[in-house]
Amino acid sequence: MKQFPLLFLILTILSSCQEDPEVVYRKQRAHWVDSTYTQLNLDQKIGQLFMLGLTSNDHDSIVQKVIDDVKKYEVGGLAFLVGTPERQVAITNEIQSNANIPLLIALDAEWGAAMRFKDEEGFPWPMAMGALTDNSLVEKAGYMIGEELRRTGVHMNFAPVADININPNNPIIGNRSFGSHLQNVTEKASAYARGLKAATVLSCAKHFPGHGDTDMDSHKTLPQLTFNRQRLDSIELYPYKSGLLSQVDAVMVAHLDIPSLTEEAGVPASLSSKVVNGILKTDLGYEGLIITDALNMKGVTLIADEGDAELEAFKAGNDILLVPVDVEKGVQKIKEAYKDSIITEDRLAHSVKKILSSKFDMGLNKPFEKLQIDSIRRYYNSKPNTLLRYLILENAITYVSNTKKYEPIKAGAKTALVHLGDTPGYRFRHEVMSNGAIFFENNQLTEENLKDFDVIVVGYHKNDASPYKSYKFTAEELEILKQLTSMGKEVYLNVFTSPYALKDIDFIDDFKAILVGYMNDDFVQLKMLEVLSGTLEPKGSLPISLPNLELSKNNL
């Protein structure tokens, strides 16, 4: 009997000697990172900092030039742009099979790979996801996007967009944002990042410190934010101060002129040590990967010579230098700075080891296995995103009103149908007319013609081929709406585009109901009829503030 206490003691000691799996993993990663780093010469270390851009549907000679640069400079990563999944996978197989250190492959896939693969099915714009009251749907979308990316050899998604889009005239963010409400954007971006992580894909929050309140496009110029630090802390930086940084694997720094942060007018935040090293790393304590926005954008090239931007971005604290104008000049500038002791070995090791650590996390420490192109096509042909896409669109439909509770169209009401916008809404028209509505051309909208009708249903349809398409009503369309709401009828306005379209309507309360579907999708048009008839409840919540709505008094 005396042996049992001794046996128990031995088992307890053995159990305590077993290390936590997370500790073991970190040790294995550190060992691989350190051993790999010590084998690199200076050129290879510097090469790891660069992530080149490649448009897979470019002319073969252009594609080959990038492939040659990848090999010559042994760059650390590659960001694919517009193309097809088959072509991208073929290029990935070629590059990864010949790389001494496999590359970190990235894609801008904010609403799925369809952002770059134009013929494939994606998810709704983030603005529509911002209307969801169930964040688990956003997390599921992030997961499915991650699954899609992994199948095409992608390790990093340049998403989520964490910009607080409080400027309706923003030409480049808009529908790419989850909206203008601080907490909602933070929660949606965090949920999206968790989904990517579950699919073993790196997330990258952007565009730090915040691109939501600009009326210029940093692809074309250097936008300036003239706000003071207090304002930036309260709005632009809110997501990064409210838990998002603990969810994401990387942060992308924008090309924005913010003198109150950089303390030097005309210097992009992406090239400012006060922003990257000072605010992001020191003030906010962020230790993950930091990546510049593309360095071939006018927001940088207008103020920095080729090579200088890459050097200044690295000195500012960025780890990955995205899409340089000239990789040869960028490498040379950093190499010269290293030899002149402007860049230390410790500084170089800091970034390269962070990059290598991310590669280990993505399994790039193991031999590369070629991706099967045939299986990629079968995957896309199966339409894997459709069901979740439909669920998001259905749950996003939003009833907009200052004071009224939503009331569907009464059974038996005599209904007139009106079409506005620059694109057809065939499904909506068919469904509404199938329920007895009479369609009127715009030149027929007189009080005499409409006097016997109880309800007027207006479908506002805008082209949603890209998130940047105009959402605005024309002056003539606004006049038609004003005319219709003055007839004493119940007017139901159905908006199949950005909710910002409503900002120009100063007679919101004159409508019986305004419903926002966010996209001009056949499925949304079908579901909108169900909302009108009362068989479907509008569950969405308006993701933006509008000055003509009392809802906006909830602030942000």
C-alpha positions, 0 to 999 in steps of 0.5 A: 500500500505504501507504493501508491503515494510514491507512484502518485508523486512520480506521476505528478512530477512527470505531468508537471514536466509536460510543457504547455503546447503553446509554449512548445509551439513558440519555442519551435517557431523561435528556433526556426526563425533564428536558424533561418535568419542566421543563414541569410546574407544581407541582400536576402534579409533586405529582400524579405522586407519587400512584397511585390505586386503582380496582376496575373492577367497582365501580359506574359512579359509583365508577369515574367518581369515580376517573377524574375524580380521575385527570384533576383531579390528573393523578396519576402512576399507577393501581393496579387491583384486582378486576375483569375484563380487558375492563373494566380495558382499557376504563378504561385506554384512556380514561384513557391517551388523555386523560392529558398524561403517560401513567400508570404502571399497576400490578396486584397479580398475585403468582400472575398476573392471576388474583389480581385477575381471578377468572375467569381461570387463574393460577399456583400460590401462591408457596408451591408455587413455593417447593418447586421445585428448578428456579428457571428454572420460577419465572423462566418464570412471572414472564415469562408473568405479565409477558406477561399484564400487558403485554397488559392495559396494566399496567406494574408488578406488585406482586411478588415477595413477599420475606417470610420466612414463619416464622410459621405463624399469619401471617394475611396472607402464608402461601401468598403467600410462597416459604417460610421458608428464607432463601436459597430465598426470595431465589433464588425472588424474584430469579428471578421478578423476572428473568422480569418484566424479560424481559417488560418489566414492572416488579417490586416486592419487598415487604413491606420490611422483612419481613411474614413473622413477624407474626400480625396483618394490616396491612390491619386493624391495625398489626402490631408486630415487637419484634425487635432489629436483629440479628435483623431483619438476619439474617432479615427483611432477608436477601433485600434484603441478598443480591442481590434489590435488584439484580434488582427495579425497586421496593420496597414498604414495609410498615405495620409497627411496628418500634421497633428500626428506627424508634426511635419506637413506633407509627410505621409503617415506611412513614412512618419516614425511619430505615427508608426513607431510613436503611436502604433508601436509605443502608444498603442503597444502593437507588436504585430506586423506593420505594412505600408499601403502600396508604395506605388500610390500617388500619395507617396510617389508625389513626394518621394523619389523611387527608393527613398519612400521604401527607406523612409517607410522602413525607418518609420517602423514598417516591417513590410514594404508593399508594392514598391515602384522600383524594387532594385532602387528600394533594396539599394537604398536600404542596403546603403543605409545599413552600410552607413549605420543608419539602419542597424542590424537589430532594426533589420532583424526585428522586422525580418524575424517578425516576417519569418514568424508569420511565415512559420504560423502559415506553415511556410517552414515546411516543404511547399506542396503544389496547389491543384488547379483543377480542384480550384475550378471545381471549388468555385463552380460549387458556389460555396459562398451563396447560402451565407451571402443570401443570409447576410443580404436578407438580414441586412435589409434596414427600415429607416425612419425617424419615429415610425414603427414599420408597417407593411403594405396593407393587403388589397391596397391598390399599388403603383410602381415607380422605377428610379436609378441608372440600372434595371430592377427586373426582379423587383418589378416582376415581383411587385407587379405579380402582386397586382401593382401597376407600373408607371413611367416617370412621365406618367406620374401625375396626380390625375394618373395616381389618384385612385392608388393607395400606395406608391412603391419606388424602386431605386436601383443603382449599378453595383459592379463596384463599391465606388459607383455613384449612389446619388439621386439626380436632381430630377429624381429628387423632384419626383420623390418630392412630388410623389410624397406630396400626393397624400399617398403611402410612399415606400422607397426601396433603396438598392444601393448605399444608404448615403443616397438618403443624405440628399433627401430633406423630407424623410418623414414624408415617406410611409417607409424607407427600406435599404437593401444596400445592393442591387442584387436579384435576391435582395429585390426578392426579399424586399417584396417580402418585407413590403408584404409583411412576410419578412421583418427588416432586421438590419440597423442603419450603419451610418449617421445621416444629418437628416435623421434623428437616428444620427443623434445617437452620435457615433 
